[in-house]
Amino acid sequence: MPVADLVFPLAGADLRADYALPLWRALRRLLPWLADEECAAILPIKGASDGAAGLILGQRAQLTLRLPEARLAAAATIAGARLDLGTELRLGEPTRRELRPTSAQYSPLVVQAAADEQGFLAECERELAALAIAASVVCGKSQARLGEEGELRGFSLMLHGLAPAQALRLQSVGLGRARKLGCGIFVAHKTAVAVGAV
């Protein structure tokens, strides 16, 4: 199933650092079908830390939804919507962005059932094998995020040495759980640098 990113410019000054769950709930109200769309993912929003519990959003801030091609038009209808996530954000007119099949792919947080790094990597390796994806795997920092049923824990992850078709497959399906909370989603990366520094 072809998948692409739908990128909305995001107008707003700041955002709480633990925005993922409120964002998912707000988008679910606007697009109820998202809850049943297994291939849907909400990419992390980039911002600079304010030194406390928030993010400062720049002029290029954006909200990106990764969706099956057949859902892009329906998702684009929320342009102009306002999201109340503790502070108010407004969605601009979206553009489509194709996935980039580079040999290095990075996710800031992949969530698996195992809490320790060894078990986490074993679960990732099993998923990758099931997807027929062969790559070198580099595990980074331990991370946490608030989910519907409590705290989600995992690690940042870099995969490199991917063939183009494998890179696209990885971006389309992700790894682990909670893609609608920004977890297990991979984006193209220039080089396989130490993921703990990314």
Buried (B, 14 or more C-beta within 10 A) or exposed (E): EEBBBBBBBBBBEBBBBBBBBBBBEBBEEEBEEBEEBEBBBBBBBBBEEEEEEBBEBEEEBBBBBBBBEEBBEBBBEBBEBEBEBEBEBBBBEBEEEEBBBBBBBBBBBBBBEBEEEEEBBEBBEEBBEEBEBEBEBBBBBBBEBBBEEEEBBBBBBBBBEBEEEBBBBBBBBBBBBBBBBBBBBBBBBEEBBEBEEE
